[in-house]
Amino acid sequence: MPKTNKSGKPKQDELPSTLQRSDAKAQRTFAKVHDSAAEQYDDDERAHRVAFSALKHTHEKVGDHWEPKDQRGPSDRQAEGGRGTNAETAGGVDANASKKHLLDIARRLDVSGRSKMTKDELVEALQKANDKETRKARD
């Protein structure tokens, strides 16, 4: 199902809830890439994955929404390697960001024990915090 209307603007009711709570650029990126991929592949699930992959190059998930990244680029090993990669995804967390950046996000999300965590532990804790915030926002 198309995520944009005839004028190319995102259809709010067609966007995932985390994108409905995100900025206009995140919404446009997801919607336009989704529609292009759906047309090319004729597979909505694949179009959805491609759209989120594109979004993760420009945005990172923070709590229950997506925010612009300081620097464009893949957010994790899965995004770096593409479709044939068996690497784990970080679920929208910018795992390629600096530890300082991850600590700042963890502070904003009030992740306990963050100061003693390794970078990998921070990424995992942020994924859990994001999931928790998203569940709360949907209720």
PERA-V807851 format. One record per residue. N is the residue number from 1. RES is the residue in one small letter. SS is DSSP state (a for helix, b for strand, c for the rest). OMEGA is omega in degrees with one decimal (NA if undefined). D_LAST is the distance of its C-alpha to the last C-alpha in Angstrom with 1 decimal. Layout:
((N & RES & SS & OMEGA & D_LAST) (N & RES & SS & OMEGA & D_LAST))
//
This chain:
((1 & m & c & -177.9 & 25.0) (2 & p & c & 179.2 & 25.9) (3 & k & c & 177.3 & 23.4) (4 & t & b & 176.2 & 25.9) (5 & n & c & -175.9 & 27.7) (6 & k & c & -179.7 & 31.5) (7 & s & c & 177.6 & 31.8) (8 & g & c & 179.4 & 30.0) (9 & k & c & -179.9 & 26.9) (10 & p & b & 172.9 & 23.4) (11 & k & c & -174.9 & 21.6) (12 & q & a & -176.5 & 18.2) (13 & d & a & 178.3 & 16.7) (14 & e & a & -177.6 & 18.4) (15 & l & c & 171.3 & 17.1) (16 & p & c & -174.5 & 14.5) (17 & s & a & 179.4 & 11.3) (18 & t & a & 177.6 & 12.8) (19 & l & a & 176.0 & 15.9) (20 & q & a & 179.7 & 14.6) (21 & r & c & -176.1 & 13.9) (22 & s & c & -177.9 & 17.4) (23 & d & c & -175.7 & 20.9) (24 & a & a & -179.4 & 23.1) (25 & k & a & 178.0 & 25.3) (26 & a & a & 180.0 & 22.5) (27 & q & a & 179.7 & 21.5) (28 & r & a & -179.0 & 25.2) (29 & t & a & -178.4 & 26.0) (30 & f & a & -173.8 & 23.4) (31 & a & a & -177.5 & 24.2) (32 & k & a & 178.9 & 27.9) (33 & v & a & 179.0 & 28.3) (34 & h & a & -176.8 & 26.1) (35 & d & a & 178.8 & 28.3) (36 & s & a & -180.0 & 31.5) (37 & a & a & 178.9 & 30.6) (38 & a & a & 178.2 & 29.7) (39 & e & a & -177.3 & 33.0) (40 & q & a & -172.9 & 34.9) (41 & y & a & -176.7 & 33.5) (42 & d & c & -177.9 & 32.5) (43 & d & c & -174.3 & 29.6) (44 & d & a & -179.8 & 26.0) (45 & e & a & 178.8 & 24.8) (46 & r & a & 177.9 & 27.5) (47 & a & a & 178.4 & 26.8) (48 & h & a & 179.1 & 23.2) (49 & r & a & 179.8 & 24.6) (50 & v & a & -179.4 & 27.3) (51 & a & a & 177.9 & 25.1) (52 & f & a & 178.0 & 22.9) (53 & s & a & 178.0 & 26.2) (54 & a & a & 179.7 & 27.6) (55 & l & a & -178.0 & 24.6) (56 & k & a & 175.5 & 25.0) (57 & h & a & -176.9 & 28.5) (58 & t & a & -175.2 & 27.6) (59 & h & b & 173.8 & 24.1) (60 & e & b & 179.5 & 22.2) (61 & k & b & 178.1 & 18.6) (62 & v & b & -177.5 & 17.8) (63 & g & c & -174.7 & 14.4) (64 & d & c & -178.2 & 11.8) (65 & h & b & -179.7 & 14.7) (66 & w & b & 178.4 & 18.4) (67 & e & b & 178.3 & 21.4) (68 & p & b & 176.9 & 25.0) (69 & k & c & 176.7 & 27.1) (70 & d & c & -176.0 & 30.4) (71 & q & c & 178.4 & 32.3) (72 & r & c & 174.3 & 32.0) (73 & g & c & -178.2 & 32.3) (74 & p & c & -175.0 & 30.7) (75 & s & c & -178.9 & 27.9) (76 & d & c & -177.7 & 28.9) (77 & r & a & 178.3 & 31.7) (78 & q & a & -179.1 & 30.1) (79 & a & a & 178.4 & 30.0) (80 & e & a & -173.9 & 33.6) (81 & g & a & 179.0 & 35.0) (82 & g & c & -170.2 & 33.4) (83 & r & c & -175.6 & 32.9) (84 & g & c & -177.0 & 35.6) (85 & t & c & 176.9 & 34.3) (86 & n & c & -178.5 & 33.1) (87 & a & c & 178.0 & 31.6) (88 & e & c & 173.4 & 28.1) (89 & t & c & 178.4 & 25.5) (90 & a & c & 173.3 & 23.7) (91 & g & c & 179.2 & 20.5) (92 & g & c & 175.4 & 20.9) (93 & v & c & 179.3 & 22.3) (94 & d & c & -177.0 & 25.7) (95 & a & c & 177.9 & 27.7) (96 & n & c & 178.2 & 30.9) (97 & a & c & 179.0 & 30.3) (98 & s & c & 177.4 & 32.3) (99 & k & a & 178.6 & 31.4) (100 & k & a & 178.8 & 31.6) (101 & h & a & 179.2 & 28.9) (102 & l & a & 176.8 & 26.6) (103 & l & a & 177.7 & 27.3) (104 & d & a & 178.4 & 26.4) (105 & i & a & 179.2 & 23.0) (106 & a & a & 177.6 & 22.6) (107 & r & a & 179.1 & 23.6) (108 & r & a & -178.2 & 21.1) (109 & l & c & 177.9 & 18.3) (110 & d & c & 177.2 & 20.1) (111 & v & c & -177.9 & 21.0) (112 & s & c & 179.0 & 23.4) (113 & g & c & -174.0 & 26.8) (114 & r & a & -174.8 & 26.7) (115 & s & a & -179.5 & 30.3) (116 & k & a & -175.3 & 31.7) (117 & m & c & 170.2 & 29.9) (118 & t & c & 179.2 & 31.8) (119 & k & a & 178.9 & 30.5) (120 & d & a & 178.1 & 29.3) (121 & e & a & 177.3 & 27.5) (122 & l & a & 179.2 & 25.8) (123 & v & a & 179.9 & 24.7) (124 & e & a & 179.6 & 23.2) (125 & a & a & 177.9 & 21.5) (126 & l & a & 175.9 & 20.1) (127 & q & a & -179.6 & 18.7) (128 & k & a & 179.6 & 16.9) (129 & a & a & 177.7 & 15.7) (130 & n & a & 179.3 & 14.5) (131 & d & a & -179.9 & 12.6) (132 & k & a & 179.4 & 11.0) (133 & e & a & 179.1 & 10.1) (134 & t & a & 177.4 & 8.8) (135 & r & a & 179.9 & 6.5) (136 & k & a & -178.6 & 5.4) (137 & a & a & -178.9 & 5.6) (138 & r & a & -178.5 & 3.8) (139 & d & c & NA & 0.0))
//
